[in-house]
């Protein structure tokens, strides 16, 4: 019998970022590793989520889980990824850049489709993600 993967449920509010995630996702070496390791070609950009009050518990679960690593080219940081489902419908992944001052209450979500368009999302909307941690 096939075992269900262990997941952690995450809720966060959509917000507009600075466009850094979009630049990162468009790099050829990032795109190819996402395709190879996560199984999809990412749509341009990331969906930025500001986590709600359970942020420390989520970060602890993600710290203990085994990530999928996007190995950097010189001058870039590593990215820790976890496969995920957005709103229970869209396959995707969360990306946590290994940057010293990266906010603990922020997650970046990537998917093979533009998530804002797919779900009609705007800043302030609440999004639920099931992150696969096993």
ChimeraX attribute file (.defattr): number of C-alpha atoms within 10 A of each C-alpha:
attribute: neighborCount
match mode: 1-to-1
recipient: residues
	/A:1	3
	/A:2	4
	/A:3	5
	/A:4	8
	/A:5	9
	/A:6	10
	/A:7	16
	/A:8	15
	/A:9	12
	/A:10	18
	/A:11	18
	/A:12	22
	/A:13	19
	/A:14	22
	/A:15	16
	/A:16	12
	/A:17	14
	/A:18	8
	/A:19	11
	/A:20	10
	/A:21	19
	/A:22	16
	/A:23	12
	/A:24	16
	/A:25	20
	/A:26	15
	/A:27	11
	/A:28	10
	/A:29	14
	/A:30	19
	/A:31	18
	/A:32	18
	/A:33	18
	/A:34	22
	/A:35	13
	/A:36	11
	/A:37	13
	/A:38	19
	/A:39	14
	/A:40	19
	/A:41	19
	/A:42	23
	/A:43	16
	/A:44	18
	/A:45	22
	/A:46	27
	/A:47	23
	/A:48	22
	/A:49	25
	/A:50	20
	/A:51	20
	/A:52	14
	/A:53	11
	/A:54	12
	/A:55	17
	/A:56	13
	/A:57	11
	/A:58	17
	/A:59	13
	/A:60	10
	/A:61	14
	/A:62	19
	/A:63	12
	/A:64	9
	/A:65	13
	/A:66	14
	/A:67	18
	/A:68	17
	/A:69	17
	/A:70	21
	/A:71	14
	/A:72	13
	/A:73	11
	/A:74	6
	/A:75	5
	/A:76	12
	/A:77	14
	/A:78	15
	/A:79	18
	/A:80	19
	/A:81	25
	/A:82	22
	/A:83	23
	/A:84	23
	/A:85	20
	/A:86	21
	/A:87	15
	/A:88	10
	/A:89	9
	/A:90	16
	/A:91	19
	/A:92	25
	/A:93	28
	/A:94	25
	/A:95	22
	/A:96	21
	/A:97	20
	/A:98	12
	/A:99	11
	/A:100	7
	/A:101	7
	/A:102	11
	/A:103	11
	/A:104	13
	/A:105	16
	/A:106	18
	/A:107	21
	/A:108	19
	/A:109	25
	/A:110	30
	/A:111	25
	/A:112	16
	/A:113	17
	/A:114	16
	/A:115	20
	/A:116	13
	/A:117	9
	/A:118	9
	/A:119	13
	/A:120	9
	/A:121	16
	/A:122	13
	/A:123	12
	/A:124	13
	/A:125	12
	/A:126	17
	/A:127	18
	/A:128	15
	/A:129	23
	/A:130	22
	/A:131	23
	/A:132	21
	/A:133	19
	/A:134	13
